[in-house]
Amino acid sequence: MQFFAPINIKNLEPSINYKDHILLTGSCFTEHIGNHLIDAKFNVLQNPNGILFDTLSVCRSLISYVQNKQYTEADLFYLNDCWHSWQYHSRFSNPDKDLCLHNINAAQKQAHQFLANADWLIITLGSSFCYKLVETQAAVANCHKAPAKEFIKHLCTIEESVTALDTTIHKLFHFNPKLKIIFSISPVRHLRDGVVENNRSKARLIETVHHLVNKFDKLYYFPAYELVIDVLRDYRFYDVDLAHPNYAATSFVLEKFSESCFDASTISLMEEIRKIVIARNHKPFNATSQQHKQFLQTHLERSKALQEKYPYLDFSKELEYFSQSK
């Protein structure tokens, strides 16, 4: 008996490998993929602006990295005892204006430098809805809990999203000709918009992305949304809010991502690294026992062997931790 609808995920060609630099941007589900890659010691930079949900915000941020845009005091505003930027997530907000500005510009510079040498850009789009300030009509990436009356909520048309992404992709390929882009749609359901509205929003994102993937070379699609909505297809795979995929669903998606985006040798190396990382996070019952010292020594030797074989990977934390055996 078959309990899952079949889904054909084409293997990525060329596949992602450990020498690649990977920039990730977009919705909160982006960070599930990014953390999965970081834990496996890939060279990753994720969400330099913080979490971005809508297509237009993602495009603005990417173009700002290409331009190496530096923010000024005029780009900040003060609300609820903190300084904020309308284009940056609240993780960058700060009571100290200078520190807020410094952190934003440091993120901009890092993103510009990383993007210039990136091999892959992974974009996870979350919503077709965007918000604009009533006073200036300027679009924002984050509302920072400002009163709702200050914003106009807008459902972007497919044409608006296609135009914004098309322009952005041209600028990205001109800036970094070797760049390849993977799109996905976040399976997080934006129920605050309403069930019908969420489905309209996701449908527009799906149509937009497939239009672009069919138009450009070096663009690919990973079906994170379809894996949760159409393959798992059950509320038991959602958290208590019924909006966010739970651990089991996220693990399933990440497993399929690895299978389709990495070749066999990369997956094998990931498994070796995973064992080392798990050992690094191990909490000993008796840290002074001979058994634990032998455990440290064994994994120190394994870490040294991996570091020697793959000098472009960073095992410094593991080597420091396992050196306690001496």
URRA-V829712 format. One record per pair of residues at least 12 apart in sequence whose C-alpha atoms are under 7 Angstrom apart, sorted by the first residue. I is the first residue (numbers start at 0). GAP is how many residues later the second one is. If there is no record, write none. Layout:
I|GAP ; I|GAP
This chain:
3|227 ; 3|228 ; 4|226 ; 8|251 ; 9|250 ; 10|249 ; 10|250 ; 11|248 ; 11|249 ; 14|246 ; 14|247 ; 14|248 ; 15|245 ; 15|246 ; 16|245 ; 16|249 ; 17|24 ; 19|23 ; 19|99 ; 20|22 ; 20|23 ; 20|97 ; 20|98 ; 20|99 ; 21|21 ; 21|22 ; 21|23 ; 21|96 ; 21|97 ; 21|98 ; 21|99 ; 22|21 ; 22|22 ; 22|23 ; 22|92 ; 22|95 ; 22|97 ; 22|98 ; 22|99 ; 23|21 ; 23|22 ; 23|23 ; 23|97 ; 23|98 ; 23|99 ; 24|21 ; 24|22 ; 24|97 ; 24|98 ; 24|99 ; 25|21 ; 25|25 ; 25|26 ; 25|27 ; 25|32 ; 25|97 ; 25|98 ; 25|99 ; 26|24 ; 26|25 ; 26|26 ; 26|97 ; 26|98 ; 26|99 ; 26|159 ; 27|23 ; 28|157 ; 29|94 ; 32|221 ; 33|12 ; 39|230 ; 39|233 ; 39|234 ; 40|272 ; 47|59 ; 47|63 ; 48|39 ; 48|40 ; 49|38 ; 49|39 ; 49|41 ; 50|38 ; 51|89 ; 52|72 ; 52|73 ; 52|74 ; 53|71 ; 53|72 ; 53|73 ; 53|74 ; 53|75 ; 53|76 ; 54|70 ; 54|73 ; 54|106 ; 55|105 ; 55|108 ; 56|84 ; 58|105 ; 58|106 ; 58|109 ; 62|105 ; 64|43 ; 64|46 ; 64|47 ; 65|46 ; 65|109 ; 67|40 ; 67|41 ; 67|44 ; 68|39 ; 69|35 ; 69|38 ; 70|30 ; 70|34 ; 80|14 ; 81|12 ; 81|13 ; 82|12 ; 82|13 ; 82|14 ; 82|17 ; 85|54 ; 85|55 ; 85|56 ; 85|57 ; 86|53 ; 86|54 ; 86|55 ; 87|53 ; 87|54 ; 88|53 ; 89|54 ; 91|12 ; 115|59 ; 115|60 ; 117|61 ; 118|59 ; 118|60 ; 118|61 ; 119|59 ; 119|60 ; 119|61 ; 120|59 ; 120|60 ; 120|61 ; 121|59 ; 121|60 ; 121|61 ; 122|59 ; 122|60 ; 122|61 ; 123|59 ; 123|60 ; 123|61 ; 123|62 ; 124|59 ; 124|60 ; 124|61 ; 125|59 ; 125|60 ; 126|74 ; 126|75 ; 127|27 ; 127|28 ; 127|73 ; 127|74 ; 127|76 ; 127|77 ; 128|24 ; 128|25 ; 128|26 ; 128|27 ; 128|72 ; 129|23 ; 129|24 ; 129|25 ; 130|20 ; 130|21 ; 130|22 ; 130|23 ; 131|19 ; 131|20 ; 131|21 ; 132|17 ; 132|18 ; 132|19 ; 133|16 ; 133|17 ; 133|18 ; 157|46 ; 157|50 ; 160|47 ; 161|46 ; 179|38 ; 179|39 ; 180|37 ; 180|38 ; 180|39 ; 181|37 ; 181|38 ; 181|39 ; 181|40 ; 182|26 ; 182|37 ; 182|38 ; 182|39 ; 183|37 ; 183|38 ; 183|39 ; 183|40 ; 184|39 ; 184|40 ; 185|38 ; 185|39 ; 186|37 ; 186|38 ; 186|41 ; 186|42 ; 187|55 ; 187|56 ; 187|57 ; 188|54 ; 188|55 ; 189|53 ; 190|52 ; 223|29 ; 226|26 ; 227|21 ; 236|12 ; 275|23 ; 279|38 ; 279|41 ; 292|32 ; 295|26 ; 295|29 ; 296|25 ; 296|28 ; 298|23 ; 299|19 ; 299|22 ; 299|23 ; 302|12 ; 302|15 ; 302|16
